[in-house]
Amino acid sequence: MTEPQRTRNLDIYGHAELPWSRARDALIPSPSADLTFFLTTVRPDGRPHTAGVGAIWDSDALYFTSGPGTLKSRLVASRASCSVGVRLQGIDLTLEGFAGRVTDATTVARLAAVYHANGWPVTADGDTFTAPYSAPSAGPPPWYVYRLDLRTAVGVATAEPHGATRWDFAQ
């Protein structure tokens, strides 16, 4: 289980630090959730590049998909550091770390089943995904699957109990 090694309260209004379990539990996918995840990568000249990605939280890790020819995939291949932002039920969350491509066919098949259960009719094809459709920004199939090696997360509660917290994970 991914648990923070250090937690820092960022709240300036006297609220207690938020437990990591609140953010983690909000990340668990459900078919009724309408979540939009945004991946930010870094171009060679240092400028950021942000794009929406299809992401899921599974087995205490964040996974996302992208076509091999997309800018985001090319940037992750050249510099793995990135962040992913999402507005969850009651908490806005930014996850920072390093993305790496998942090439284990068994893991890709397991993740395809999770995506499928949550509304995307994807199938595993070796170490890639295929489906009748995806977001236009994903490029044509097949699609790669990436895992975020989580280093830091920041959560700002948008519902009671309020607060803002940074979680640092062991590496």
N, C-alpha and C positions, 0 to 999 in steps of 0.2 A: 504494500500500500504506500502510495506517495504521501508522505507526511513532511511538513516543513521542519527544518532544523532550527530556524530562527523566525520569530514573528515580531513585527514592529508596528505599534499603533501609530497611524498617521492622522488620526482624527484631531481636529482643532477645537471641537465643541464639547469635549469631556465624555464622549461615548467610549465604551469599552472596546478593546480590540475584537475583531470578528474572528470566529473560529473558522479554520480552513474547511471544516466539514460543511459549512453553509455554502461556500463557493463550489466545492466539489459536488455536493448533492444537487445543486442547481444545474450543473453541467451534464448530469446523467440524461441521456436523450429520452424523449417520449414522442410518440407519433403526433401528439397534439401541439408540440412545441414548434413555434415559428421563429427560429433563431437564425440570425445572420452573423457569420463570423468574418472578420477582416484580418487578413494576413499582411503584415508589413515586412518587407525584405529590404536589402540595401544594394543599390546599384554600385558598379565599380567606382564611380566618382563620388560616392558617399551619399547621394540623394536617396531618400526613401521611396519605395514603391509599395502602394497599398492596393489590395484587390480582395474581393469577396471569395471565400472558399467554402466548400461543403465540408463541415467538420463534425466529428462526434467525439464524445468522451467514452472510452471503454477500457476496462481493466486498468484504471488509474492513469490513463494517458490520453492525450489529445491527438487525434488523427485527422488528417485532411487530405483532399484529393486535388490533383491538377494534371493537366495534359503535359506531356514531355516537351512540346514546342512552345509553351507559354513563357512569358517573361518571368513570372514568379518561379516556375520550375527551374529555369536556367539560372536565376539568381540564387536559389537555394543550393543548387549544385556547385556554384562557385563560392558562396559564402553562406554557411548554414545558419548564422545568427539571424533571428527573426522574432517577431511578436505577433500574437493573435489577440484581437479584442472582440468582445461580445457583450451585449446587454442581455442579462439573464433575468429570471423572475426575482425581483427584489435586490439585485446586485449587478453592478457593472464590473466587468472583469477584464484585466489585461494579463496575458500569460507571455512570459519571455523565456527564450531558450534557444536551442539549436535543432533544426529540422533535419531528419534523415529519411531517405527512402526506405520503405519496407519492402523487402524482396523475398521474404519467407512466404511461400505459397499457402501454407496452412494458416498463417496469421492473416493474409489477404483474404482468404476464403471466410474466416471467422468474421472479419470486419465487413465483408460484403453482406453477410447475413444480418449484421446489426444495421447497416444502412438500409437494407431491404425491409427489415421490420419497422423501420422508421419512415417508410414512404418512398424511397428511391429504388426502383426495380433494377438494381445493379447485380451483376454476376462477376465472380472471380474468373479470370482467364490467366492462370499461372500466377505471375506476380503483378498483374494489372487488373483494372476494372473495365468492364464494358457494360453498356446500358443503352436503351433506345434514345435517351436524352441526358443532358447535363446542362449546367449553366453555360451560356455562350462564351463566357470568359475562360472556361475550362479547356477549350479547344476540342478537337474531335477525339473519339476514342482511339486507342485505349488510354486510360488514365492511371497515373501513378498514385500510390498511397504513401503518405509521409507521416512520421511520428515526431511529435515535439518533445524533445528532451528538456523537460521543465527545469528552469533554474530559479525564476522569480515570478511571483504573481502579485498583483495589486487589485484589491477589491474595494469598491465604494458602494455602500448599501444605499439603495433607493427606497427602501421600506424599513419599517421598524423591525428589530432594533437597528438604528442607524450607526454608522461608523465608517472608518476607512483603515485598511490594514495592508501591510506588505508581508508576504510570506517568502522566505528564502529556503530553497531546497538543497540538500547535500549533493555534492558532485565529486 
